[in-house]
Amino acid sequence: MYEYPIDEQFKKWLEASGIHADDFGNPRQWKAVERLISHLLSEKKREIQRLEKSLEGSAVEIQEMLSGMRRTFDQRCRTLSQLAALAFFIVDERGRCLEIQDGVGILSAEGEKREELLGQRIDEVLPARLGRNILSIVENDQEGNERTFEVPLDKAERSEDAWSVKMLRLSKAETGQGRREWAVIVHRHRKEHENRCEEKMKAVMPQMPLRDALTGLPNRQALLESLELTLERAQRYKRHGAVFFIDLDRFKEINDSVGHQAGDVVLKEIANRIRHIVRKSDIFGRLGGDEFLLILEEISSADTLMHVAQKIIDEVNRPIRIGDMNYHVGASIGITIFPRDSVESETLLRYADRAMYRAKQAGRNRYHFYSREIDREVKKRSMIEKTLKNALREEAFHLLFQPRINLSTGTVTGVEALLRLDEHYGREMIPPSLFIPIAEESDIILKIGRWVFTQACRTLYEWQRQGAPSITMTINLSRRQLQHSEWTHFVDETLRKYLIKPNHIEFDISESAFMSLSDDGYGVLKDLKKLGCGISIDDFGTGSSSLVLFQDCVDRLKIDQRFIRDITRNGRDRTLVKASIAMAQAMGLGTVAEGVETAEQKRYVQIMGCGEVQGFLIGKPEQSDKALNLILSGYRN
């Protein structure tokens, strides 16, 4: 027995077709066998296309079943192996059989054992016409190329049936015997057999949950299997490919505001649009929810990927008509390339997901390629999330309070509660500019938000006990918190517990978060307003909102500090600030200039009519006792 590595899964598949590796006297030819069978399977894939018309669903399922014959040995393999029933021969340059494996039952001498046939010429072993054709090629072919031909069966058999033959000449080096040999695979086409297989496939198909019930696309299971097979082919043939992780933007808002039926319409429409713009050879399916996956094989350049990604975004951006309304969604796409980034399916999916998240961070409705930098950022993000969870459990947070003053009276009218991590907590100091956005994108902000509000109310209660005048406590509120209707009830209960009047509480929500609120989120904001709490828009000027949108529930606009920073030198910033103050006054809204650090900045906004200012000129964020001292003593210029 020659030492030669045999793929065990491939071996099992061959055995299912009647070829037994252990009977081989010369296993070194298995590479040739594998090559021939790969071609045979490719041919069967083309044949199976005619079944697509009679089988409901995507051809991906059938094709993946065929490809899976060499990868797994399960019930599907056993059913489909009949489609590729074959006999295998090794013959020398004189046409004598050196090896025989019969998985079809085509040997002409019935009852003869394999050992009795070894050494006989191929035309003596196989039906005459078939054997003569093979022998003719063996004796006369001088080029040594791969050969494929068909031979009709004898007249005594059904005329529509035929033998399909594939031959590959092995070099002297491959045989190790100093002679040329041929590897021959014979496959029998029989209509009766194919009809039985077709019936079996129809019986098997309903048992296979490989399609997404809503869109008809391959589901997560089918996509993962397809990706595994694609990666195997890519490695074998040195190909490059890519994985697109597609996540819909603003889909949840449609689901929340219009209902799940409308959401289903959107998903089906988006699925159809993308399905019709990708290549037939690409694999496109739905992972679940509003997430889709696209697998591209044999890519030529990164430019091709960018073109495909932008085309998908453009298609998704087109309005979707539901009833009398047009709805708009976007697509954030993460792209990872194999084998450059990885050859492991789970790793590629994880990388593509991370790249998609980066696309969302960058503003949504765009694509982003995976890079090692993203990997480092994700690891750091994971570390911060873990730190936040631990800090919440171990109460390693604290609040600082930054005052704001009324420009007309010079007195402190309110403070903003600012969350901080304890100075020596964790392996490194994590600034709020880093951990707060991460908290707001996960459910941990819900627990942190409750802790902040409770601590702020407790502090305000203690200040009032110590004689502090009536001031407003401003607390930042995230969009995620407003998605939970029970927030209003929690606020009401906490205010009652600490004897705080609702008008002493003001909630800050950023302009961008306000603009992305769903109807439910907007409803929670209005409920807080009805409760008696104030609502202010933070970072005003950084978005593209209209003041008209604020008039129903907003009390105050806080002009972003980036416009205050250069107000003494930048005419455009002065114009924007002045116009914002004027429009807010016309609508009866209060105004606060944030980030005021110099007397000159203060003078400019005061001349423009701004009502209040906040910043280091007035006071830095301080611990509770120091902030109380400032409130009790009054503001001093």
Residue pairs with C-beta under 8 A, 6 or more apart in sequence:
1 25
1 27
2 26
2 27
2 28
2 176
4 27
4 28
4 30
6 21
6 27
6 30
7 34
9 70
9 71
9 72
9 73
10 30
10 34
10 70
11 21
12 73
13 69
13 70
13 73
13 77
13 81
14 20
14 21
14 33
14 37
14 101
15 21
16 73
16 77
16 78
16 81
17 81
17 84
17 85
17 86
17 103
18 85
18 86
18 87
18 101
18 102
18 103
18 104
19 86
19 88
19 101
19 103
20 101
21 27
21 30
23 101
23 114
24 30
24 99
24 101
25 98
25 99
26 90
26 98
26 99
26 175
28 174
28 175
28 176
29 90
29 99
29 170
29 174
29 175
29 181
29 183
31 174
32 168
32 170
32 174
32 183
33 88
33 183
33 185
35 168
36 166
36 168
36 183
36 185
37 70
37 84
37 86
37 185
38 70
39 146
39 148
39 166
40 84
40 86
40 166
40 185
40 187
41 66
41 67
41 69
41 70
41 84
43 164
44 66
44 83
44 84
45 63
45 66
45 67
48 59
48 62
48 63
48 66
48 83
49 59
51 62
51 198
51 201
52 59
52 62
54 198
54 202
55 62
55 201
55 202
55 205
56 205
57 205
57 211
57 216
58 211
58 216
58 217
58 218
60 210
60 218
60 222
60 226
60 283
60 285
61 205
61 208
61 210
61 211
61 218
61 222
62 201
64 210
64 222
64 225
64 226
64 229
65 76
65 80
66 80
66 83
67 229
68 76
68 77
68 225
68 229
69 77
69 80
69 81
69 84
71 228
71 229
71 232
75 204
76 204
76 208
79 197
79 200
79 201
79 204
80 197
80 201
82 193
82 196
82 197
82 200
83 194
83 197
84 187
85 103
85 104
85 187
85 188
85 193
86 103
86 104
86 185
86 186
86 187
87 100
87 101
87 102
87 103
87 104
87 106
87 107
87 185
87 186
88 99
88 100
88 101
88 103
88 183
88 184
88 185
88 186
89 97
89 99
89 100
89 101
89 122
89 125
89 182
89 183
89 184
89 185
89 186
90 97
90 98
90 99
90 181
90 182
90 183
90 184
91 97
91 98
91 122
91 134
91 138
91 181
91 182
91 184
92 98
92 179
92 180
92 181
92 182
93 138
93 139
93 179
93 180
93 181
93 182
94 121
94 138
94 139
95 121
95 122
95 123
95 134
95 135
95 138
95 139
96 119
96 120
96 121
96 122
97 117
97 118
97 119
97 120
97 121
97 122
97 125
98 118
98 181
99 118
100 107
100 114
100 117
100 118
100 125
101 114
102 114
104 186
104 187
104 188
106 126
106 127
106 130
106 163
106 186
106 188
107 117
107 125
107 126
108 124
108 125
108 126
108 127
108 128
108 131
109 116
109 117
109 125
117 125
121 131
121 135
122 131
122 134
122 135
122 138
122 184
123 131
123 132
123 134
123 135
124 131
125 131
126 134
126 186
127 153
127 154
127 163
128 154
129 151
129 152
129 154
130 151
130 163
130 165
130 186
133 149
133 151
133 165
134 165
134 167
134 184
137 147
137 167
137 182
138 182
141 147
141 169
144 169
144 171
144 180
145 169
146 166
146 167
146 168
146 169
147 165
147 166
147 167
147 168
148 164
148 165
148 166
148 167
149 165
150 162
150 163
150 164
150 165
150 189
151 162
151 163
151 165
152 159
152 161
152 162
152 163
153 159
153 161
153 162
153 163
158 190
158 191
158 192
160 191
161 188
161 189
161 190
161 191
162 188
162 189
163 186
163 187
163 188
163 189
164 186
164 187
164 188
164 189
165 184
165 185
165 186
165 187
166 184
166 185
166 187
167 182
167 183
167 184
167 185
168 182
168 183
169 180
169 181
169 182
169 183
170 180
170 181
170 182
170 183
171 180
172 178
172 179
172 180
174 181
175 181
209 219
209 221
210 218
210 219
210 221
210 222
211 217
211 218
211 219
211 222
212 218
212 219
212 285
212 286
214 264
214 267
214 268
214 286
215 267
215 268
215 271
215 272
215 286
216 271
217 271
217 275
217 284
217 285
217 286
217 292
218 226
218 283
218 284
218 285
218 286
219 285
219 286
219 288
220 285
220 286
220 287
220 288
222 285
223 283
223 285
223 287
223 293
223 295
224 345
226 283
226 285
226 295
227 243
227 283
227 293
227 295
227 345
227 348
227 349
228 345
230 241
230 283
230 295
230 297
231 338
231 339
231 343
231 344
231 345
231 348
233 239
233 297
234 240
234 241
234 297
234 338
234 339
234 343
235 339
235 343
239 297
239 298
240 298
240 299
240 337
240 338
240 339
240 340
241 295
241 296
241 297
241 298
241 299
241 337
241 338
242 295
242 296
242 299
242 305
242 335
242 336
242 337
242 338
243 293
243 294
243 295
243 296
243 335
243 336
243 338
243 348
243 349
243 352
244 293
244 294
244 295
244 296
244 308
244 309
244 312
244 333
244 334
244 335
244 352
244 367
245 291
245 293
245 333
245 334
245 335
245 336
245 349
245 352
245 353
245 355
245 356
246 274
246 291
246 292
246 293
246 294
246 312
246 331
246 332
246 333
246 356
247 290
247 291
247 292
247 331
247 332
247 333
247 334
247 356
247 360
248 266
248 270
248 290
248 291
248 316
248 329
248 330
248 331
249 329
249 330
249 331
249 332
249 360
249 364
249 365
250 328
250 329
250 330
250 516
251 263
251 266
251 267
251 290
251 329
252 290
252 518
253 516
253 518
254 262
254 263
254 266
254 327
254 329
255 262
255 263
256 483
256 518
256 519
256 520
257 518
257 519
257 520
258 322
258 325
258 327
262 322
262 327
265 320
265 322
266 320
266 322
266 327
266 329
267 286
267 290
269 320
270 292
270 316
270 320
270 329
271 286
271 292
273 315
273 316
273 318
274 284
274 292
274 294
274 312
274 315
274 316
275 284
277 311
277 312
277 315
278 284
278 294
278 296
278 308
279 296
281 297
281 298
282 294
282 295
282 296
282 297
283 294
283 295
284 292
284 293
284 294
284 295
285 292
285 293
286 292
286 293
287 293
293 349
293 352
294 308
294 312
296 305
296 308
299 305
299 337
302 337
302 369
305 335
305 337
305 369
306 367
309 333
309 335
309 367
310 367
312 331
312 333
313 330
313 331
313 333
313 365
313 366
313 367
316 329
316 330
316 331
317 328
317 329
317 330
317 331
317 365
319 326
319 327
319 328
320 326
320 327
320 328
320 329
321 327
330 364
330 365
331 365
332 356
332 359
332 360
332 364
332 365
332 366
332 367
333 355
333 356
333 359
333 366
333 367
333 368
334 351
334 352
334 353
334 354
334 355
334 356
334 357
334 358
334 359
334 367
334 368
334 370
335 352
335 355
335 367
335 368
335 369
335 370
336 342
336 348
336 351
336 352
336 355
336 369
336 370
337 369
337 370
338 348
341 347
341 348
341 351
341 370
342 348
342 351
351 370
351 374
351 375
352 370
354 370
354 374
354 375
354 378
355 368
355 369
355 370
355 371
355 374
356 368
357 378
358 368
358 374
358 377
359 366
359 367
359 368
362 368
368 374
381 438
384 430
384 434
384 435
384 438
385 438
385 442
385 444
387 421
387 425
387 426
387 430
387 435
388 435
388 438
388 439
388 444
388 448
389 444
390 396
390 426
391 397
391 421
391 422
391 425
391 426
392 444
392 447
392 448
392 451
394 425
396 421
396 422
396 425
397 419
397 420
397 421
397 422
397 448
397 451
397 452
398 420
398 422
398 623
399 417
399 418
399 419
399 420
399 452
399 455
399 456
399 459
399 624
400 417
400 418
400 420
400 621
400 622
400 623
400 627
401 415
401 416
401 417
401 418
401 459
401 621
401 622
401 623
401 624
401 627
402 415
402 416
402 418
402 614
402 618
402 619
402 620
402 621
402 622
402 627
403 412
403 414
403 415
403 614
403 618
403 619
403 627
403 630
403 631
403 635
404 412
404 413
404 414
404 415
404 416
404 592
404 612
404 613
404 614
404 618
405 411
405 412
405 413
405 612
405 613
405 614
405 618
405 635
406 413
406 611
406 612
407 602
407 605
407 606
407 610
407 611
407 612
407 613
408 611
410 634
410 635
410 637
411 634
411 635
412 471
412 630
412 631
412 634
412 635
413 471
413 472
413 612
414 471
414 472
414 473
414 474
414 506
414 612
415 471
415 472
415 473
415 474
415 627
415 631
416 474
416 475
416 476
416 508
416 614
417 452
417 455
417 456
417 459
417 473
417 474
417 475
417 476
418 432
418 621
419 432
419 436
419 448
419 452
419 476
420 432
420 621
421 429
421 430
421 432
421 435
423 429
439 445
439 448
440 478
440 479
440 480
441 480
443 480
445 478
445 480
445 481
446 480
446 481
446 484
449 477
449 478
449 481
449 487
450 490
452 475
452 476
453 475
453 490
453 491
453 494
454 494
456 473
456 475
457 473
457 494
457 495
457 497
457 498
457 500
457 505
458 498
459 473
459 624
460 473
460 498
460 500
460 504
461 498
461 499
461 500
462 624
463 471
463 624
463 628
463 631
466 628
466 632
467 632
468 628
468 631
468 632
469 631
470 504
471 504
471 631
472 503
472 504
472 505
472 506
472 534
473 504
473 505
473 506
474 506
474 507
474 508
474 536
475 505
475 506
475 507
475 508
476 507
476 508
476 509
476 538
477 507
477 508
477 509
478 509
478 513
479 509
479 513
479 516
479 517
479 521
481 487
482 509
482 517
482 521
482 522
482 524
482 525
483 518
483 520
483 521
483 524
484 524
485 520
485 523
485 524
487 524
487 528
488 524
488 527
488 528
488 531
491 505
491 528
491 531
491 533
492 531
494 500
495 501
495 502
495 505
501 532
502 531
502 532
502 533
503 532
503 533
503 534
505 533
505 534
506 533
506 534
506 535
506 536
506 555
506 556
507 525
507 528
507 533
507 534
507 535
507 536
508 536
508 537
508 538
508 558
509 525
509 535
509 536
509 537
509 538
510 537
510 538
510 539
510 542
511 537
511 538
511 539
511 540
511 541
511 542
511 543
511 545
512 539
512 542
512 543
514 525
514 537
514 545
514 549
514 550
515 543
515 544
515 545
515 549
517 525
522 553
525 535
525 553
526 552
526 553
528 535
529 535
529 553
534 555
534 556
535 553
535 554
535 555
535 556
536 554
536 555
536 556
536 557
536 558
536 590
536 592
537 545
537 550
537 554
537 556
537 557
537 558
538 558
538 560
538 594
539 558
539 560
539 594
540 557
540 558
540 559
540 560
540 580
541 559
541 560
541 562
541 563
541 576
541 577
541 580
542 560
542 562
547 583
547 584
547 587
547 589
550 557
550 587
550 589
551 587
551 589
554 589
555 589
555 590
556 589
556 590
556 591
556 592
557 580
557 584
557 589
557 590
557 591
557 592
558 591
558 592
558 594
558 614
559 577
559 580
559 581
559 591
559 592
559 593
559 594
559 605
559 610
560 594
560 595
561 594
561 595
561 615
562 595
563 573
563 576
563 577
564 573
564 577
564 593
564 594
564 595
564 596
564 601
564 605
564 615
565 573
565 595
565 597
565 601
566 573
567 573
567 574
567 577
567 601
567 604
567 605
568 598
568 600
568 601
568 604
574 604
577 593
577 604
577 605
577 608
577 610
578 608
580 591
581 591
581 605
581 608
581 609
581 610
582 609
584 590
584 591
585 591
585 609
590 611
590 612
591 609
591 610
591 611
591 612
592 610
592 611
592 612
592 613
592 614
593 601
593 602
593 605
593 610
593 612
593 613
593 614
593 615
594 614
594 615
595 614
595 615
596 602
596 605
596 613
596 614
596 615
596 616
596 617
596 618
597 615
597 616
597 617
598 617
599 617
601 615
601 617
602 613
602 617
605 613
606 613
618 635
619 627
619 630
622 630
